[in-house]
């Protein structure tokens, strides 16, 4: 989402302008942080738990944050699917 903001914030979206944008640098920092947390999770939990949980959280968070920050539509289907993902994460974490 920060990458989208980097494109939107630039009046001249050349590659150099986007790469040097604070939004782009913030996106890279978030990816690095995400990778570190994912790696740490894999050290303590089984892959069969970590991968679905992290993937589900990313999908649900993306839909919600896109609604909050970009005003994208959040339909009943989006809400239902995000709720199902979160419910699945809760069920998997208790197994």
C-alpha positions in Angstrom: 0.0 0.0 0.0 2.9 2.3 0.6 4.1 1.5 -2.9 0.7 2.7 -4.2 1.0 5.9 -2.2 4.6 6.4 -3.6 3.1 6.3 -7.1 0.2 8.6 -6.2 2.3 11.1 -4.3 4.8 11.6 -7.2 3.8 14.3 -9.7 6.4 12.8 -12.1 6.3 9.0 -11.6 9.7 8.2 -13.0 11.5 5.2 -11.6 14.1 7.5 -9.8 11.3 9.7 -8.3 9.5 6.6 -7.0 12.5 4.9 -5.6 13.7 8.0 -3.7 10.2 8.7 -2.3 9.7 8.4 1.5 6.7 6.2 0.8 8.8 3.8 -1.2 11.5 3.7 1.4 8.9 3.1 4.1 7.5 0.2 2.0 10.9 -1.4 1.8 11.3 -1.0 5.6 8.0 -2.7 6.1 8.9 -5.6 3.9 12.2 -6.1 5.7 10.4 -5.9 9.1 7.8 -8.4 7.8 10.6 -10.8 6.6 12.3 -10.6 10.0 9.1 -11.4 11.9 8.2 -14.2 9.5 11.7 -15.7 9.9 11.4 -15.5 13.7 8.0 -17.1 13.6 9.4 -20.0 11.6 12.0 -20.6 14.3 9.3 -21.2 16.9 6.3 -22.6 15.1 5.7 -25.2 12.4 5.7 -24.1 8.8 2.2 -25.5 8.4 0.9 -23.0 10.9 3.0 -19.9 10.2 2.5 -19.7 6.4 -1.3 -19.8 6.4 -1.6 -17.5 9.4 0.8 -14.9 8.0 -0.8 -15.1 4.5 -4.3 -14.8 5.9 -3.3 -11.8 8.1 -1.8 -10.0 5.1 -4.9 -10.5 3.0 -7.3 -9.3 5.7 -5.1 -6.4 6.7 -4.6 -5.3 3.1 -8.4 -5.1 2.6 -9.0 -3.2 5.8 -6.0 -0.8 5.4 -6.9 -0.1 1.7 -10.4 1.0 2.9 -9.0 3.2 5.7 -6.1 4.9 3.8 -7.3 4.9 0.2 -11.1 4.9 0.5 -11.4 1.7 -1.5 -14.8 0.0 -1.3 -15.2 -2.7 1.4 -18.1 -4.8 0.3 -20.0 -7.4 2.3 -18.1 -10.1 0.5 -14.8 -8.5 1.6 -16.0 -8.3 5.2 -17.2 -11.9 5.2 -14.0 -13.2 3.6 -11.8 -11.2 6.1 -13.9 -12.5 9.0 -13.5 -16.1 7.7 -9.8 -15.6 7.4 -9.5 -14.2 10.9 -11.7 -17.0 12.3 -9.5 -19.6 10.5 -6.4 -18.0 12.1 -7.9 -18.2 15.5 -8.9 -21.8 15.0 -5.4 -22.7 13.6 -3.7 -21.0 16.5 -5.6 -23.1 19.1 -4.9 -26.4 17.4 
